[in-house]
Amino acid sequence: MLIIDAHLDLSMNALQGNRDLLSSAHTIRAQEVGKQGTVAYPEMRQGRIALSFVTLFARSTGRPSPHFDFASPAQSYGIAQGQLAYYRALEALHYVRIITNRENLDRHIDIWRDWESKAIGDANDYDNTPPLGFVISMEGADPILTPTQLEAWVDGGLRMLGLTHYGPGRYAGGTGTEIGLTELGPPLLAEMERLGVILDLTHCSDQAFWQALEHYNGLVLASHNNCRALVPHQRQFSDAQLRAIFERDGVIGAAFDAWMLHPGWITGKTQHDKVTLNSVVDHIDYICQLAGNSRHAAIGTDLDGGYGQEQSPSDLDTIADLQKIPSLLEARGYTADDISAIMHGNWLRFLHDAWS
């Protein structure tokens, strides 16, 4: 089955992590002592990850840390521009296709569906898949120097934007804060709405979440977010927040980070087998039950988003194992149409609506 993954930090891993993602995940592991990455382009092809929302990521929160959080917005801007150039280089080499509009999207998915119809049962054909599809997103708006600069980013291919990440972002408070929108936040949201940039609510503090909805009237998503009712933490969304996304006909991508899947997870201490792909399905199922349908649940793995296999579901070796999820959903009584919607259809509909 074709899959759309709504959150992968590929450029961060390739550039800040110096990983050649054209090599297999297992080759990369052999080169990196003590690291256990799960994502590389061969495994994405094997797993039929036809489309991904891929990030530009460079914080500038005033709390510098190597490779993630930079001492000035100018540095953050430079890093994110380099990450964008990386995706463009992959496109120039015909490894990927950057998707920016509905026509591109439909053509890309049709090509993958044609490949899948001919490749079923022939595992050796994975090397001959079409290019991977990338929709460019930005996780945390810190690299955007001013709201009026957003149009230049859009011209460069940006189509989705999350206001913040961890800590006190330049435009909004993020995870671990009780800060709402900053003075830069409303002007940026106005520009996003004018330019048709989709708002990703992931990582917003509770205050920033509700304020952003007041200032932005377009479609919203949560690219990689789980349910606070199952894992009590501010990083997850409450039922009220999930319902607010439903009301905007938004979609929530289930994240695969173990601490977001198991209450009380302690990195390096909690037994790894406590978290499996069924733990991910628990959050997908919760969203479906809360909504009363399967229209708003999807995949947004965040695999290798600052962690690796050691903090991923224990029955996942690489991203190719996303193909195990359909059978887990089927075992819980989900129909073929429901499963197709969760694995890719909901994100396709969402992008169609956003780009109509």
TISE-864468 format. One line per field, with one value per residue (C-alpha): x, y, z; residue number from 1. Coordinates in pm, 1 decimal, decimal comma, always signed. Layout:
N
east <- c(X; ...)
north <- c(Y; ...)
up <- c(Z; ...)
n <- c(NUM; ...)
This chain:
356
east <- c(+0,0; +120,5; +202,3; +225,0; +442,7; +374,9; +698,3; +1057,8; +1363,3; +1565,4; +1777,3; +1869,9; +1995,4; +2175,2; +2349,2; +2369,5; +2404,3; +2626,1; +2430,5; +2429,1; +2065,0; +2117,7; +2286,8; +2074,5; +1983,7; +2187,3; +2496,8; +2456,8; +2431,7; +2755,0; +2925,9; +2792,6; +2912,9; +2637,1; +2366,7; +2071,0; +1897,3; +1581,6; +1533,6; +1714,7; +1592,9; +1627,2; +1406,2; +1158,3; +1126,3; +1094,3; +822,0; +635,6; +659,2; +538,4; +512,6; +661,2; +636,4; +1003,9; +1135,8; +1355,5; +1464,2; +1688,0; +1576,8; +1688,8; +1524,5; +1801,4; +1913,9; +2188,1; +2273,4; +2492,7; +2320,0; +1968,0; +1942,7; +2146,0; +2265,6; +2100,5; +1814,4; +2067,9; +2240,2; +1905,5; +1813,3; +2140,2; +2105,6; +1746,3; +1842,4; +2113,1; +1860,6; +1632,1; +1926,7; +1986,9; +1634,4; +1677,3; +2004,9; +1828,5; +1563,2; +1827,2; +1978,3; +1630,4; +1614,4; +1312,2; +1031,4; +934,1; +556,5; +416,3; +65,1; -231,8; -138,2; +211,3; +61,3; -190,5; +65,5; +312,0; +61,1; -66,2; +290,1; +338,1; +3,0; +98,5; +430,1; +261,4; +10,2; +300,2; +544,9; +329,6; +501,5; +832,9; +1053,9; +1344,1; +1151,3; +1187,6; +1508,0; +1301,9; +1045,3; +959,4; +1128,5; +1020,2; +777,0; +860,7; +636,6; +856,3; +760,3; +934,1; +937,3; +952,7; +940,2; +1259,5; +1452,4; +1201,1; +1366,8; +1045,6; +685,4; +722,0; +1005,2; +764,6; +682,2; +1045,3; +1033,5; +712,7; +881,7; +1153,8; +901,3; +780,0; +418,0; +367,7; +483,0; +485,8; +522,4; +749,0; +930,8; +1066,1; +1109,5; +1039,4; +1027,0; +1054,2; +692,1; +522,2; +583,5; +654,3; +663,0; +760,3; +640,3; +324,1; +400,0; +142,9; +205,7; +479,9; +430,9; +566,0; +310,1; -10,8; +159,4; +316,4; -17,6; -177,0; +93,4; +48,5; -321,9; -263,6; -7,8; -191,3; +74,7; -72,0; -45,9; +103,4; -4,6; +242,6; +462,6; +246,8; +203,6; -159,8; -175,8; -18,8; -246,7; -568,5; -434,9; -313,4; -660,4; -802,7; -564,5; -559,4; -866,3; -711,7; -667,5; -462,4; -287,9; -84,0; +188,5; +326,6; +116,9; -32,9; -312,5; -280,0; -553,4; -322,3; +13,7; -37,8; +210,5; +182,8; +353,7; +40,2; -293,6; -597,8; -937,8; -1047,9; -750,1; -807,9; -1173,9; -1072,2; -859,6; -1150,8; -1371,6; -1124,3; -1128,0; -764,6; -560,4; -335,2; -28,7; +61,9; +421,3; +651,7; +877,6; +849,0; +811,0; +506,0; +357,6; +406,7; +316,2; +619,3; +875,8; +1227,6; +1496,2; +1753,8; +1548,1; +1202,9; +1208,4; +1205,3; +942,8; +689,6; +633,3; +531,6; +358,2; +34,5; +109,7; +98,4; -229,6; -368,5; -332,3; -471,0; -769,2; -823,7; -845,8; -1088,2; -1309,5; -1308,6; -1397,8; -1648,7; -1478,7; -1138,0; -1123,3; -872,0; -613,4; -291,9; +81,9; +348,4; +629,8; +906,0; +1141,1; +1503,2; +1380,8; +1659,2; +1639,7; +1677,8; +1577,9; +1639,0; +1344,8; +1118,8; +860,0; +1045,7; +903,7; +1024,5; +1366,8; +1344,0; +1079,6; +996,4; +814,7; +532,7; +387,0; +302,1; +43,3; -240,2; -268,5; -272,6; -559,3; -741,3; -712,1; -900,7; -1188,1; -1091,9; -1217,5; -1001,5; -1130,3; -1050,5; -699,5; -633,8; -750,6; -523,3; -217,1; -240,0; -591,4; -652,2; -332,6; -416,6; -761,3; -613,8; -363,0; -631,1; -844,2; -550,7; -437,0; -776,2)
north <- c(+0,0; +349,3; +558,0; +930,2; +1025,3; +1379,4; +1444,3; +1348,9; +1556,9; +1437,5; +1746,3; +1779,2; +1421,0; +1458,7; +1788,0; +1840,0; +1462,3; +1414,0; +1109,0; +1003,4; +902,1; +756,3; +466,1; +209,4; +253,9; -53,3; +83,1; +414,1; +229,0; +46,0; +379,9; +549,4; +394,4; +393,3; +535,6; +344,0; +539,3; +399,6; +620,8; +626,8; +655,8; +286,2; +187,2; +464,8; +317,3; -34,0; +85,3; +260,7; +598,8; +770,4; +1113,8; +1277,2; +1617,0; +1695,5; +1965,5; +2267,5; +2288,9; +2543,9; +2698,4; +3033,9; +3051,7; +3227,1; +2892,9; +2782,8; +2413,6; +2247,9; +2157,2; +2241,5; +2588,7; +2875,6; +3194,3; +3434,6; +3438,2; +3504,1; +3172,5; +2994,5; +3141,8; +3025,5; +2670,8; +2636,9; +2777,2; +2512,7; +2243,3; +2368,5; +2358,3; +1994,3; +1895,8; +2086,0; +1901,4; +1567,0; +1682,6; +1789,0; +1440,6; +1285,9; +1109,3; +1307,5; +1519,7; +1835,6; +1874,3; +2225,8; +2211,6; +1987,3; +1907,5; +1794,1; +1590,8; +1405,3; +1324,8; +1200,0; +974,1; +836,1; +738,1; +561,6; +382,9; +262,4; +136,0; -36,9; -213,6; -367,6; -426,0; -623,1; -948,5; -849,1; -735,5; -676,8; -400,7; -161,5; -28,4; +87,1; +291,6; +641,9; +936,9; +999,2; +1287,7; +1569,9; +1849,5; +2112,7; +2209,0; +2417,8; +2300,7; +2621,5; +2956,9; +3096,8; +3097,2; +3341,4; +3673,3; +3879,2; +3793,4; +3975,6; +3739,3; +3444,0; +3503,4; +3439,5; +3107,4; +3016,3; +3099,7; +2856,7; +2575,8; +2605,3; +2492,6; +2417,2; +2595,1; +2517,9; +2829,7; +2684,2; +2380,5; +2326,6; +2636,3; +3006,6; +3044,7; +3381,2; +3363,4; +3155,5; +2956,5; +2590,8; +2265,4; +2318,9; +2679,7; +2868,0; +3143,6; +3238,4; +3418,3; +3679,3; +4014,4; +3858,0; +3576,6; +3744,8; +3919,9; +3588,7; +3408,4; +3680,3; +3631,9; +3255,2; +3289,6; +3535,4; +3308,8; +2980,8; +2836,2; +2556,0; +2591,7; +2299,1; +2328,8; +2067,0; +2184,8; +2487,7; +2558,6; +2542,1; +2920,8; +2950,4; +2677,2; +2860,4; +3202,8; +3073,9; +2942,8; +3286,1; +3456,4; +3199,7; +3085,8; +2835,9; +2460,4; +2328,0; +2002,3; +1839,5; +1667,2; +1455,4; +1460,2; +1209,2; +1212,0; +1365,3; +1135,3; +835,5; +997,5; +1294,6; +1560,7; +1908,3; +1782,0; +1581,6; +1742,6; +1736,4; +1617,8; +1980,6; +2056,7; +1746,2; +1840,2; +2191,0; +2034,2; +1810,6; +2119,4; +2266,5; +1931,1; +1887,6; +1570,9; +1444,6; +1232,6; +976,5; +1017,4; +722,4; +858,8; +610,2; +872,9; +1003,7; +653,8; +515,4; +704,0; +757,5; +649,7; +724,2; +718,5; +453,2; +300,5; +196,8; -148,4; -112,0; -383,0; -167,5; +22,6; -142,9; -42,1; -132,9; +156,7; +384,5; +225,7; +302,6; +674,3; +639,1; +449,0; +708,2; +986,3; +782,9; +704,4; +1067,9; +1190,0; +910,5; +830,8; +765,8; +1098,5; +1276,3; +1009,4; +952,9; +889,8; +1146,2; +931,8; +1179,7; +881,0; +981,2; +1315,5; +1339,1; +970,1; +632,4; +268,4; +268,4; +505,7; +381,7; +101,9; -218,9; -407,0; -140,3; -191,1; +71,9; +297,1; +14,2; -151,7; +101,8; -163,3; -362,6; -106,2; -195,5; -547,8; -408,5; -176,7; -462,4; -669,3; -393,4; -404,1; -119,9; -160,7; -148,7; +202,7; +316,1; +174,2; +333,2; +668,9; +646,0; +533,1; +795,3; +900,6; +1156,2; +1343,5; +1336,9; +1482,0; +1742,9; +1860,8; +1863,8; +2089,6; +2315,1; +2347,2; +2365,6)
up <- c(+0,0; -78,3; +228,8; +297,1; +595,0; +714,3; +902,8; +827,0; +922,2; +624,8; +558,7; +925,7; +930,7; +598,3; +677,2; +1054,6; +1102,7; +794,0; +678,5; +313,9; +297,2; -50,5; +131,2; +311,8; +677,1; +764,4; +588,8; +773,1; +1106,2; +1031,6; +971,1; +1286,9; +1610,2; +1871,2; +1643,9; +1506,6; +1233,1; +1075,1; +767,5; +434,4; +77,8; -17,5; +278,2; +192,0; -156,7; -15,7; +220,7; -63,9; +106,9; -208,8; -49,5; +259,8; +420,9; +473,0; +699,8; +714,3; +1075,7; +1248,7; +1577,4; +1713,5; +2056,0; +2248,9; +2391,6; +2148,0; +2113,7; +1849,4; +1523,9; +1645,2; +1797,9; +1658,7; +1823,5; +1579,1; +1328,0; +1051,3; +1130,5; +1147,8; +808,9; +656,2; +786,1; +660,0; +320,0; +301,4; +387,2; +109,9; -130,9; -30,0; -135,0; -461,7; -524,6; -479,9; -726,8; -979,6; -952,4; -1010,4; -675,2; -558,5; -693,0; -501,7; -500,0; -488,2; -635,7; -698,7; -1057,6; -952,9; -670,0; -885,5; -1152,2; -890,5; -716,2; -1047,8; -1140,4; -805,8; -833,4; -1180,1; -1043,7; -750,9; -975,0; -1167,1; -882,3; -636,9; -552,3; -710,6; -424,5; -661,6; -834,2; -539,1; -691,4; -989,2; -801,4; -919,8; -745,1; -387,0; -351,4; -107,3; +18,2; +184,5; +539,4; +803,5; +1164,6; +1363,6; +1184,4; +1340,2; +1005,8; +854,4; +931,2; +908,1; +817,1; +484,0; +389,5; +382,7; +15,7; -80,4; +103,8; -79,6; -410,7; -303,5; -252,1; +109,8; +144,3; +516,9; +828,4; +1199,5; +1411,6; +1676,8; +1814,7; +2168,4; +2381,9; +2321,8; +1944,6; +1771,8; +1654,0; +1924,8; +2239,8; +2181,6; +2373,7; +2737,4; +2755,2; +2843,1; +2593,1; +2331,0; +2002,6; +2004,7; +1834,5; +1514,2; +1523,5; +1397,9; +1101,2; +997,1; +1019,6; +806,4; +542,7; +557,7; +492,7; +208,0; +42,0; +105,1; +336,0; +548,7; +926,9; +1119,0; +1484,2; +1609,0; +1898,5; +1977,2; +2346,5; +2454,7; +2451,5; +2106,0; +1969,4; +2050,1; +1957,3; +1620,5; +1540,1; +1617,8; +1373,9; +1092,5; +898,1; +659,2; +675,3; +966,6; +1041,6; +1315,6; +1118,9; +1404,6; +1719,5; +1960,4; +2216,5; +2562,1; +2693,9; +2634,4; +2716,1; +2950,8; +2845,1; +2697,4; +2378,3; +2297,5; +2212,1; +2437,7; +2320,9; +2286,0; +2062,9; +1852,1; +1806,6; +1700,1; +1425,7; +1323,1; +1292,5; +1040,3; +852,7; +950,6; +985,1; +1265,3; +1186,7; +1453,4; +1575,8; +1649,1; +1925,0; +2213,7; +2486,1; +2298,1; +2284,6; +2634,4; +2955,9; +3175,7; +2917,3; +3041,5; +2774,8; +2851,8; +3133,1; +3008,3; +2850,1; +2473,6; +2421,4; +2607,4; +2281,2; +1953,1; +1632,6; +1809,2; +2044,5; +1739,3; +1634,4; +1982,0; +1906,7; +1555,3; +1694,3; +1967,4; +1710,0; +1498,7; +1798,1; +1912,1; +1563,7; +1496,6; +1165,9; +1008,4; +822,4; +1045,9; +1137,3; +944,9; +968,9; +1065,9; +1198,4; +1292,1; +1267,0; +1327,3; +1457,7; +1715,4; +1808,6; +1637,9; +1659,4; +2035,6; +2086,1; +1806,8; +1831,0; +1913,5; +1612,2; +1367,6; +1215,1; +941,4; +791,0; +548,6; +840,1; +812,0; +582,4; +897,1; +1007,7; +766,3; +909,6; +1264,4; +1170,4; +999,6; +1317,2; +1500,3; +1253,3; +1021,1; +664,7; +355,3; +281,6; +637,2; +615,6; +279,0; +416,6; +720,3; +526,8; +251,2; +150,8; +423,7; +345,0; -25,7; +40,1; +271,0; +10,7; -259,3; -40,9; +44,1; -317,4; -490,7)
n <- c(1; 2; 3; 4; 5; 6; 7; 8; 9; 10; 11; 12; 13; 14; 15; 16; 17; 18; 19; 20; 21; 22; 23; 24; 25; 26; 27; 28; 29; 30; 31; 32; 33; 34; 35; 36; 37; 38; 39; 40; 41; 42; 43; 44; 45; 46; 47; 48; 49; 50; 51; 52; 53; 54; 55; 56; 57; 58; 59; 60; 61; 62; 63; 64; 65; 66; 67; 68; 69; 70; 71; 72; 73; 74; 75; 76; 77; 78; 79; 80; 81; 82; 83; 84; 85; 86; 87; 88; 89; 90; 91; 92; 93; 94; 95; 96; 97; 98; 99; 100; 101; 102; 103; 104; 105; 106; 107; 108; 109; 110; 111; 112; 113; 114; 115; 116; 117; 118; 119; 120; 121; 122; 123; 124; 125; 126; 127; 128; 129; 130; 131; 132; 133; 134; 135; 136; 137; 138; 139; 140; 141; 142; 143; 144; 145; 146; 147; 148; 149; 150; 151; 152; 153; 154; 155; 156; 157; 158; 159; 160; 161; 162; 163; 164; 165; 166; 167; 168; 169; 170; 171; 172; 173; 174; 175; 176; 177; 178; 179; 180; 181; 182; 183; 184; 185; 186; 187; 188; 189; 190; 191; 192; 193; 194; 195; 196; 197; 198; 199; 200; 201; 202; 203; 204; 205; 206; 207; 208; 209; 210; 211; 212; 213; 214; 215; 216; 217; 218; 219; 220; 221; 222; 223; 224; 225; 226; 227; 228; 229; 230; 231; 232; 233; 234; 235; 236; 237; 238; 239; 240; 241; 242; 243; 244; 245; 246; 247; 248; 249; 250; 251; 252; 253; 254; 255; 256; 257; 258; 259; 260; 261; 262; 263; 264; 265; 266; 267; 268; 269; 270; 271; 272; 273; 274; 275; 276; 277; 278; 279; 280; 281; 282; 283; 284; 285; 286; 287; 288; 289; 290; 291; 292; 293; 294; 295; 296; 297; 298; 299; 300; 301; 302; 303; 304; 305; 306; 307; 308; 309; 310; 311; 312; 313; 314; 315; 316; 317; 318; 319; 320; 321; 322; 323; 324; 325; 326; 327; 328; 329; 330; 331; 332; 333; 334; 335; 336; 337; 338; 339; 340; 341; 342; 343; 344; 345; 346; 347; 348; 349; 350; 351; 352; 353; 354; 355; 356)
